[in-house]
Amino acid sequence: MEKTMEKIVALCNARGFIYPGSQIYGGLANTWDYGNLGVELKNNVKRAWWQKFVQESP
């Protein structure tokens, strides 16, 4: 499982979804910053959640 997670993190990093936290400033270990695509993905998930659970009537 750990190897799979490493592959996923490497792919997301290479594609610009995430970057190691404050990499250029020697930031905290094991933290991540969203790249441009990561921000868009996060916003899409939030928008879909809001629409499903808040705006749709039961």
HTML snippet that shows the backbone in 3Dmol.js (N, CA, C, O; Angstrom):
<script src="https://3Dmol.org/build/3Dmol-min.js"></script>
<div id="view" style="width:600px;height:400px;position:relative"></div>
<script>
const pdb = `
ATOM      1  N   MET A   1       0.823  -1.196   0.000  1.00  0.00           N
ATOM      2  CA  MET A   1       0.000   0.000   0.000  1.00  0.00           C
ATOM      3  C   MET A   1       0.865   1.258   0.000  1.00  0.00           C
ATOM      4  O   MET A   1       0.528   2.243  -0.656  1.00  0.00           O
ATOM      5  N   GLU A   2       1.975   1.228   0.729  1.00  0.00           N
ATOM      6  CA  GLU A   2       2.836   2.401   0.814  1.00  0.00           C
ATOM      7  C   GLU A   2       3.441   2.738  -0.545  1.00  0.00           C
ATOM      8  O   GLU A   2       3.567   3.912  -0.896  1.00  0.00           O
ATOM      9  N   LYS A   3       3.818   1.711  -1.315  1.00  0.00           N
ATOM     10  CA  LYS A   3       4.371   1.948  -2.649  1.00  0.00           C
ATOM     11  C   LYS A   3       3.331   2.590  -3.554  1.00  0.00           C
ATOM     12  O   LYS A   3       3.651   3.467  -4.356  1.00  0.00           O
ATOM     13  N   THR A   4       2.079   2.148  -3.423  1.00  0.00           N
ATOM     14  CA  THR A   4       1.003   2.722  -4.227  1.00  0.00           C
ATOM     15  C   THR A   4       0.821   4.194  -3.886  1.00  0.00           C
ATOM     16  O   THR A   4       0.662   5.022  -4.783  1.00  0.00           O
ATOM     17  N   MET A   5       0.843   4.527  -2.602  1.00  0.00           N
ATOM     18  CA  MET A   5       0.691   5.921  -2.177  1.00  0.00           C
ATOM     19  C   MET A   5       1.843   6.765  -2.700  1.00  0.00           C
ATOM     20  O   MET A   5       1.635   7.900  -3.129  1.00  0.00           O
ATOM     21  N   GLU A   6       3.051   6.227  -2.667  1.00  0.00           N
ATOM     22  CA  GLU A   6       4.210   6.953  -3.188  1.00  0.00           C
ATOM     23  C   GLU A   6       4.045   7.229  -4.679  1.00  0.00           C
ATOM     24  O   GLU A   6       4.403   8.306  -5.155  1.00  0.00           O
ATOM     25  N   LYS A   7       3.507   6.268  -5.411  1.00  0.00           N
ATOM     26  CA  LYS A   7       3.274   6.455  -6.842  1.00  0.00           C
ATOM     27  C   LYS A   7       2.217   7.523  -7.089  1.00  0.00           C
ATOM     28  O   LYS A   7       2.364   8.351  -7.988  1.00  0.00           O
ATOM     29  N   ILE A   8       1.158   7.506  -6.296  1.00  0.00           N
ATOM     30  CA  ILE A   8       0.094   8.503  -6.443  1.00  0.00           C
ATOM     31  C   ILE A   8       0.633   9.900  -6.146  1.00  0.00           C
ATOM     32  O   ILE A   8       0.359  10.842  -6.889  1.00  0.00           O
ATOM     33  N   VAL A   9       1.392  10.035  -5.071  1.00  0.00           N
ATOM     34  CA  VAL A   9       1.962  11.330  -4.704  1.00  0.00           C
ATOM     35  C   VAL A   9       2.918  11.815  -5.789  1.00  0.00           C
ATOM     36  O   VAL A   9       2.900  12.993  -6.146  1.00  0.00           O
ATOM     37  N   ALA A  10       3.746  10.928  -6.312  1.00  0.00           N
ATOM     38  CA  ALA A  10       4.679  11.310  -7.371  1.00  0.00           C
ATOM     39  C   ALA A  10       3.936  11.768  -8.621  1.00  0.00           C
ATOM     40  O   ALA A  10       4.337  12.745  -9.254  1.00  0.00           O
ATOM     41  N   LEU A  11       2.863  11.080  -8.982  1.00  0.00           N
ATOM     42  CA  LEU A  11       2.070  11.466 -10.151  1.00  0.00           C
ATOM     43  C   LEU A  11       1.404  12.824  -9.935  1.00  0.00           C
ATOM     44  O   LEU A  11       1.443  13.685 -10.814  1.00  0.00           O
ATOM     45  N   CYS A  12       0.797  13.013  -8.768  1.00  0.00           N
ATOM     46  CA  CYS A  12       0.144  14.292  -8.475  1.00  0.00           C
ATOM     47  C   CYS A  12       1.144  15.441  -8.460  1.00  0.00           C
ATOM     48  O   CYS A  12       0.835  16.547  -8.905  1.00  0.00           O
ATOM     49  N   ASN A  13       2.330  15.180  -7.951  1.00  0.00           N
ATOM     50  CA  ASN A  13       3.382  16.191  -7.932  1.00  0.00           C
ATOM     51  C   ASN A  13       3.844  16.512  -9.350  1.00  0.00           C
ATOM     52  O   ASN A  13       4.023  17.680  -9.694  1.00  0.00           O
ATOM     53  N   ALA A  14       4.037  15.496 -10.165  1.00  0.00           N
ATOM     54  CA  ALA A  14       4.500  15.701 -11.541  1.00  0.00           C
ATOM     55  C   ALA A  14       3.463  16.430 -12.386  1.00  0.00           C
ATOM     56  O   ALA A  14       3.816  17.204 -13.276  1.00  0.00           O
ATOM     57  N   ARG A  15       2.183  16.184 -12.108  1.00  0.00           N
ATOM     58  CA  ARG A  15       1.108  16.797 -12.905  1.00  0.00           C
ATOM     59  C   ARG A  15       0.669  18.156 -12.366  1.00  0.00           C
ATOM     60  O   ARG A  15      -0.163  18.817 -12.985  1.00  0.00           O
ATOM     61  N   GLY A  16       1.205  18.583 -11.237  1.00  0.00           N
ATOM     62  CA  GLY A  16       0.888  19.910 -10.719  1.00  0.00           C
ATOM     63  C   GLY A  16      -0.324  19.991  -9.814  1.00  0.00           C
ATOM     64  O   GLY A  16      -0.863  21.079  -9.607  1.00  0.00           O
ATOM     65  N   PHE A  17      -0.768  18.865  -9.266  1.00  0.00           N
ATOM     66  CA  PHE A  17      -1.900  18.900  -8.340  1.00  0.00           C
ATOM     67  C   PHE A  17      -1.451  19.306  -6.940  1.00  0.00           C
ATOM     68  O   PHE A  17      -2.144  20.062  -6.259  1.00  0.00           O
ATOM     69  N   ILE A  18      -0.300  18.808  -6.511  1.00  0.00           N
ATOM     70  CA  ILE A  18       0.230  19.118  -5.182  1.00  0.00           C
ATOM     71  C   ILE A  18       1.733  19.335  -5.270  1.00  0.00           C
ATOM     72  O   ILE A  18       2.391  18.890  -6.211  1.00  0.00           O
ATOM     73  N   TYR A  19       2.257  20.027  -4.271  1.00  0.00           N
ATOM     74  CA  TYR A  19       3.699  20.231  -4.129  1.00  0.00           C
ATOM     75  C   TYR A  19       4.037  20.089  -2.655  1.00  0.00           C
ATOM     76  O   TYR A  19       3.214  20.415  -1.799  1.00  0.00           O
ATOM     77  N   PRO A  20       5.242  19.606  -2.344  1.00  0.00           N
ATOM     78  CA  PRO A  20       5.635  19.554  -0.932  1.00  0.00           C
ATOM     79  C   PRO A  20       5.508  20.938  -0.300  1.00  0.00           C
ATOM     80  O   PRO A  20       5.863  21.938  -0.924  1.00  0.00           O
ATOM     81  N   GLY A  21       5.010  21.002   0.919  1.00  0.00           N
ATOM     82  CA  GLY A  21       4.708  22.262   1.592  1.00  0.00           C
ATOM     83  C   GLY A  21       5.880  23.212   1.676  1.00  0.00           C
ATOM     84  O   GLY A  21       6.944  22.871   2.192  1.00  0.00           O
ATOM     85  N   SER A  22       5.669  24.401   1.163  1.00  0.00           N
ATOM     86  CA  SER A  22       6.671  25.471   1.193  1.00  0.00           C
ATOM     87  C   SER A  22       8.052  24.958   0.813  1.00  0.00           C
ATOM     88  O   SER A  22       9.038  25.246   1.491  1.00  0.00           O
ATOM     89  N   GLN A  23       8.117  24.212  -0.252  1.00  0.00           N
ATOM     90  CA  GLN A  23       9.344  23.547  -0.692  1.00  0.00           C
ATOM     91  C   GLN A  23      10.505  24.528  -0.845  1.00  0.00           C
ATOM     92  O   GLN A  23      11.626  24.228  -0.434  1.00  0.00           O
ATOM     93  N   ILE A  24      10.251  25.685  -1.426  1.00  0.00           N
ATOM     94  CA  ILE A  24      11.347  26.616  -1.685  1.00  0.00           C
ATOM     95  C   ILE A  24      11.807  27.324  -0.420  1.00  0.00           C
ATOM     96  O   ILE A  24      12.883  27.922  -0.404  1.00  0.00           O
ATOM     97  N   TYR A  25      11.003  27.265   0.645  1.00  0.00           N
ATOM     98  CA  TYR A  25      11.370  27.930   1.887  1.00  0.00           C
ATOM     99  C   TYR A  25      11.835  26.958   2.961  1.00  0.00           C
ATOM    100  O   TYR A  25      12.037  27.357   4.109  1.00  0.00           O
ATOM    101  N   GLY A  26      12.009  25.688   2.606  1.00  0.00           N
ATOM    102  CA  GLY A  26      12.395  24.695   3.605  1.00  0.00           C
ATOM    103  C   GLY A  26      11.269  24.471   4.604  1.00  0.00           C
ATOM    104  O   GLY A  26      11.492  24.466   5.814  1.00  0.00           O
ATOM    105  N   GLY A  27      10.061  24.286   4.089  1.00  0.00           N
ATOM    106  CA  GLY A  27       8.841  24.216   4.906  1.00  0.00           C
ATOM    107  C   GLY A  27       8.749  22.986   5.784  1.00  0.00           C
ATOM    108  O   GLY A  27       9.694  22.207   5.903  1.00  0.00           O
ATOM    109  N   LEU A  28       7.596  22.833   6.391  1.00  0.00           N
ATOM    110  CA  LEU A  28       7.337  21.730   7.306  1.00  0.00           C
ATOM    111  C   LEU A  28       7.326  20.400   6.574  1.00  0.00           C
ATOM    112  O   LEU A  28       6.910  20.316   5.418  1.00  0.00           O
ATOM    113  N   ALA A  29       7.786  19.371   7.255  1.00  0.00           N
ATOM    114  CA  ALA A  29       7.783  18.031   6.671  1.00  0.00           C
ATOM    115  C   ALA A  29       6.358  17.496   6.609  1.00  0.00           C
ATOM    116  O   ALA A  29       5.525  17.808   7.460  1.00  0.00           O
ATOM    117  N   ASN A  30       6.093  16.689   5.594  1.00  0.00           N
ATOM    118  CA  ASN A  30       4.813  15.995   5.431  1.00  0.00           C
ATOM    119  C   ASN A  30       3.610  16.928   5.300  1.00  0.00           C
ATOM    120  O   ASN A  30       2.508  16.579   5.723  1.00  0.00           O
ATOM    121  N   THR A  31       3.810  18.089   4.727  1.00  0.00           N
ATOM    122  CA  THR A  31       2.686  18.967   4.407  1.00  0.00           C
ATOM    123  C   THR A  31       2.678  19.183   2.904  1.00  0.00           C
ATOM    124  O   THR A  31       3.703  19.030   2.239  1.00  0.00           O
ATOM    125  N   TRP A  32       1.517  19.540   2.374  1.00  0.00           N
ATOM    126  CA  TRP A  32       1.378  19.697   0.929  1.00  0.00           C
ATOM    127  C   TRP A  32       0.665  20.998   0.612  1.00  0.00           C
ATOM    128  O   TRP A  32      -0.238  21.419   1.335  1.00  0.00           O
ATOM    129  N   ASP A  33       1.079  21.627  -0.473  1.00  0.00           N
ATOM    130  CA  ASP A  33       0.389  22.795  -1.008  1.00  0.00           C
ATOM    131  C   ASP A  33      -0.299  22.373  -2.289  1.00  0.00           C
ATOM    132  O   ASP A  33       0.222  21.548  -3.040  1.00  0.00           O
ATOM    133  N   TYR A  34      -1.475  22.939  -2.539  1.00  0.00           N
ATOM    134  CA  TYR A  34      -2.182  22.646  -3.777  1.00  0.00           C
ATOM    135  C   TYR A  34      -1.558  23.434  -4.926  1.00  0.00           C
ATOM    136  O   TYR A  34      -1.234  24.613  -4.783  1.00  0.00           O
ATOM    137  N   GLY A  35      -1.394  22.766  -6.063  1.00  0.00           N
ATOM    138  CA  GLY A  35      -1.020  23.456  -7.288  1.00  0.00           C
ATOM    139  C   GLY A  35      -2.285  23.983  -7.946  1.00  0.00           C
ATOM    140  O   GLY A  35      -3.373  23.856  -7.384  1.00  0.00           O
ATOM    141  N   ASN A  36      -2.155  24.574  -9.132  1.00  0.00           N
ATOM    142  CA  ASN A  36      -3.321  25.121  -9.832  1.00  0.00           C
ATOM    143  C   ASN A  36      -4.389  24.061 -10.062  1.00  0.00           C
ATOM    144  O   ASN A  36      -5.569  24.304  -9.810  1.00  0.00           O
ATOM    145  N   LEU A  37      -3.988  22.896 -10.536  1.00  0.00           N
ATOM    146  CA  LEU A  37      -4.956  21.830 -10.799  1.00  0.00           C
ATOM    147  C   LEU A  37      -5.553  21.280  -9.510  1.00  0.00           C
ATOM    148  O   LEU A  37      -6.723  20.899  -9.476  1.00  0.00           O
ATOM    149  N   GLY A  38      -4.757  21.239  -8.461  1.00  0.00           N
ATOM    150  CA  GLY A  38      -5.252  20.769  -7.173  1.00  0.00           C
ATOM    151  C   GLY A  38      -6.332  21.680  -6.609  1.00  0.00           C
ATOM    152  O   GLY A  38      -7.312  21.208  -6.034  1.00  0.00           O
ATOM    153  N   VAL A  39      -6.151  22.984  -6.775  1.00  0.00           N
ATOM    154  CA  VAL A  39      -7.157  23.945  -6.315  1.00  0.00           C
ATOM    155  C   VAL A  39      -8.450  23.757  -7.095  1.00  0.00           C
ATOM    156  O   VAL A  39      -9.533  23.773  -6.511  1.00  0.00           O
ATOM    157  N   GLU A  40      -8.349  23.580  -8.401  1.00  0.00           N
ATOM    158  CA  GLU A  40      -9.546  23.376  -9.221  1.00  0.00           C
ATOM    159  C   GLU A  40     -10.262  22.076  -8.850  1.00  0.00           C
ATOM    160  O   GLU A  40     -11.490  22.044  -8.771  1.00  0.00           O
ATOM    161  N   LEU A  41      -9.501  21.010  -8.623  1.00  0.00           N
ATOM    162  CA  LEU A  41     -10.100  19.735  -8.218  1.00  0.00           C
ATOM    163  C   LEU A  41     -10.820  19.879  -6.880  1.00  0.00           C
ATOM    164  O   LEU A  41     -11.946  19.408  -6.723  1.00  0.00           O
ATOM    165  N   LYS A  42     -10.172  20.526  -5.922  1.00  0.00           N
ATOM    166  CA  LYS A  42     -10.775  20.742  -4.605  1.00  0.00           C
ATOM    167  C   LYS A  42     -12.063  21.558  -4.728  1.00  0.00           C
ATOM    168  O   LYS A  42     -13.065  21.229  -4.092  1.00  0.00           O
ATOM    169  N   ASN A  43     -12.046  22.614  -5.537  1.00  0.00           N
ATOM    170  CA  ASN A  43     -13.245  23.434  -5.723  1.00  0.00           C
ATOM    171  C   ASN A  43     -14.371  22.649  -6.383  1.00  0.00           C
ATOM    172  O   ASN A  43     -15.536  22.819  -6.022  1.00  0.00           O
ATOM    173  N   ASN A  44     -14.040  21.792  -7.343  1.00  0.00           N
ATOM    174  CA  ASN A  44     -15.062  20.965  -7.994  1.00  0.00           C
ATOM    175  C   ASN A  44     -15.706  19.995  -7.012  1.00  0.00           C
ATOM    176  O   ASN A  44     -16.920  19.796  -7.039  1.00  0.00           O
ATOM    177  N   VAL A  45     -14.896  19.393  -6.146  1.00  0.00           N
ATOM    178  CA  VAL A  45     -15.430  18.465  -5.142  1.00  0.00           C
ATOM    179  C   VAL A  45     -16.329  19.220  -4.160  1.00  0.00           C
ATOM    180  O   VAL A  45     -17.417  18.751  -3.826  1.00  0.00           O
ATOM    181  N   LYS A  46     -15.875  20.386  -3.702  1.00  0.00           N
ATOM    182  CA  LYS A  46     -16.687  21.187  -2.784  1.00  0.00           C
ATOM    183  C   LYS A  46     -18.000  21.611  -3.431  1.00  0.00           C
ATOM    184  O   LYS A  46     -19.048  21.560  -2.788  1.00  0.00           O
ATOM    185  N   ARG A  47     -17.958  22.025  -4.683  1.00  0.00           N
ATOM    186  CA  ARG A  47     -19.158  22.457  -5.396  1.00  0.00           C
ATOM    187  C   ARG A  47     -20.141  21.298  -5.556  1.00  0.00           C
ATOM    188  O   ARG A  47     -21.344  21.470  -5.359  1.00  0.00           O
ATOM    189  N   ALA A  48     -19.630  20.120  -5.913  1.00  0.00           N
ATOM    190  CA  ALA A  48     -20.493  18.946  -6.074  1.00  0.00           C
ATOM    191  C   ALA A  48     -21.111  18.538  -4.740  1.00  0.00           C
ATOM    192  O   ALA A  48     -22.291  18.193  -4.685  1.00  0.00           O
ATOM    193  N   TRP A  49     -20.323  18.576  -3.666  1.00  0.00           N
ATOM    194  CA  TRP A  49     -20.838  18.245  -2.341  1.00  0.00           C
ATOM    195  C   TRP A  49     -21.941  19.216  -1.944  1.00  0.00           C
ATOM    196  O   TRP A  49     -22.998  18.798  -1.472  1.00  0.00           O
ATOM    197  N   TRP A  50     -21.701  20.506  -2.132  1.00  0.00           N
ATOM    198  CA  TRP A  50     -22.675  21.532  -1.764  1.00  0.00           C
ATOM    199  C   TRP A  50     -23.980  21.338  -2.534  1.00  0.00           C
ATOM    200  O   TRP A  50     -25.069  21.436  -1.967  1.00  0.00           O
ATOM    201  N   GLN A  51     -23.855  21.064  -3.817  1.00  0.00           N
ATOM    202  CA  GLN A  51     -25.046  20.866  -4.639  1.00  0.00           C
ATOM    203  C   GLN A  51     -25.825  19.635  -4.172  1.00  0.00           C
ATOM    204  O   GLN A  51     -27.049  19.687  -4.054  1.00  0.00           O
ATOM    205  N   LYS A  52     -25.129  18.541  -3.909  1.00  0.00           N
ATOM    206  CA  LYS A  52     -25.787  17.291  -3.528  1.00  0.00           C
ATOM    207  C   LYS A  52     -26.460  17.375  -2.159  1.00  0.00           C
ATOM    208  O   LYS A  52     -27.614  16.974  -2.012  1.00  0.00           O
ATOM    209  N   PHE A  53     -25.757  17.887  -1.168  1.00  0.00           N
ATOM    210  CA  PHE A  53     -26.236  17.810   0.207  1.00  0.00           C
ATOM    211  C   PHE A  53     -26.942  19.065   0.710  1.00  0.00           C
ATOM    212  O   PHE A  53     -27.650  19.005   1.715  1.00  0.00           O
ATOM    213  N   VAL A  54     -26.766  20.188   0.042  1.00  0.00           N
ATOM    214  CA  VAL A  54     -27.383  21.417   0.526  1.00  0.00           C
ATOM    215  C   VAL A  54     -28.497  21.894  -0.400  1.00  0.00           C
ATOM    216  O   VAL A  54     -29.581  22.251   0.061  1.00  0.00           O
ATOM    217  N   GLN A  55     -28.233  21.900  -1.692  1.00  0.00           N
ATOM    218  CA  GLN A  55     -29.201  22.481  -2.616  1.00  0.00           C
ATOM    219  C   GLN A  55     -30.292  21.518  -3.064  1.00  0.00           C
ATOM    220  O   GLN A  55     -31.415  21.944  -3.331  1.00  0.00           O
ATOM    221  N   GLU A  56     -29.982  20.233  -3.150  1.00  0.00           N
ATOM    222  CA  GLU A  56     -31.004  19.276  -3.574  1.00  0.00           C
ATOM    223  C   GLU A  56     -31.979  19.008  -2.440  1.00  0.00           C
ATOM    224  O   GLU A  56     -31.585  18.869  -1.282  1.00  0.00           O
ATOM    225  N   SER A  57     -33.247  18.938  -2.788  1.00  0.00           N
ATOM    226  CA  SER A  57     -34.242  18.647  -1.754  1.00  0.00           C
ATOM    227  C   SER A  57     -34.293  17.139  -1.502  1.00  0.00           C
ATOM    228  O   SER A  57     -34.097  16.350  -2.426  1.00  0.00           O
ATOM    229  N   PRO A  58     -34.555  16.738  -0.260  1.00  0.00           N
ATOM    230  CA  PRO A  58     -34.551  15.304   0.088  1.00  0.00           C
ATOM    231  C   PRO A  58     -35.657  14.512  -0.557  1.00  0.00           C
ATOM    232  O   PRO A  58     -35.757  13.304  -0.342  1.00  0.00           O
TER     233      PRO A  58
END
`;
const viewer = $3Dmol.createViewer("view");
viewer.addModel(pdb, "pdb");
viewer.setStyle({}, {cartoon: {color: "spectrum"}});
viewer.zoomTo();
viewer.render();
</script>
